[in-house]
């Protein structure tokens, strides 16, 4: 799996898991949901940072932006598409 594909997957999981965690927090606040989705979100967060660091096309700014919790992966992907050299699929 390429680093770009891993970044896309991890960014999607990170954003979706954050949405689930926030939805759970503002509605029923079930401990089971938090216990299951919390570690998944944390793992996806770390995977986003690692995948961004492995991209040779990523600038320092892109690597730093990937550290933003929750949406850093999506922001890094957006920045890669707009400002960096074309990223291989």
C-alpha positions in Angstrom: 0.0 0.0 0.0 1.4 3.3 -1.0 1.8 6.1 1.5 -0.8 8.3 -0.3 -3.3 5.5 -0.2 -2.6 4.9 3.5 -2.9 8.6 4.2 -6.3 8.7 2.4 -7.6 5.7 4.3 -6.3 6.9 7.7 -7.6 10.4 7.2 -11.1 9.1 6.4 -11.1 6.8 9.4 -9.8 9.6 11.6 -12.5 12.1 10.5 -15.3 9.5 10.7 -14.3 8.2 14.1 -14.1 11.8 15.4 -17.7 12.4 14.1 -18.8 9.2 15.9 -17.1 10.2 19.1 -18.6 13.7 19.0 -22.1 12.3 18.1 -21.9 9.9 21.0 -20.7 12.6 23.4 -23.6 14.9 22.5 -26.3 12.2 22.5 -26.3 9.1 24.6 -22.7 9.1 25.8 -22.4 5.3 25.7 -19.2 4.0 27.3 -19.0 1.1 24.9 -18.9 3.4 21.9 -16.2 5.5 23.5 -14.2 2.4 24.4 -14.3 1.0 20.9 -14.0 4.1 18.8 -11.6 6.1 21.0 -8.6 3.8 20.4 -9.5 3.5 16.7 -9.4 7.3 16.4 -6.1 7.5 18.2 -4.6 4.8 15.9 -5.8 6.6 12.8 -4.4 9.9 14.1 -0.9 8.3 14.5 -1.3 6.6 11.1 -2.0 9.9 9.4 1.1 11.5 10.8 3.3 8.4 9.9 1.9 8.3 6.4 2.5 12.0 5.8 6.1 11.7 7.1 6.7 8.9 4.6 5.6 11.0 1.6 8.7 12.4 -0.1 6.5 15.0 -1.9 5.2 16.4 1.4 6.7 19.7 2.4 7.5 20.6 6.0 4.3 22.6 6.3 2.3 19.7 5.0 3.9 17.4 7.6 3.2 19.9 10.4 -0.4 20.3 9.3 -1.0 16.6 9.5 -0.5 16.9 13.3 -3.8 18.8 13.7 -6.2 16.4 15.5 -9.3 15.3 13.7 -8.8 16.9 10.4 -5.0 17.0 9.9 -5.1 14.2 7.4 -7.7 15.8 5.3 -5.9 19.1 5.4 -2.6 17.4 4.4 -4.3 15.7 1.5 -5.8 18.9 0.3 -2.5 20.7 0.6 -0.7 17.9 -1.3 -3.2 18.2 -4.1 -3.0 22.0 -4.4 0.6 22.9 -3.7 2.8 19.9 -4.0 4.1 18.0 -7.0 1.6 15.5 -8.5 1.2 12.7 -6.1 1.4 9.2 -7.6 -1.6 7.0 -7.1 
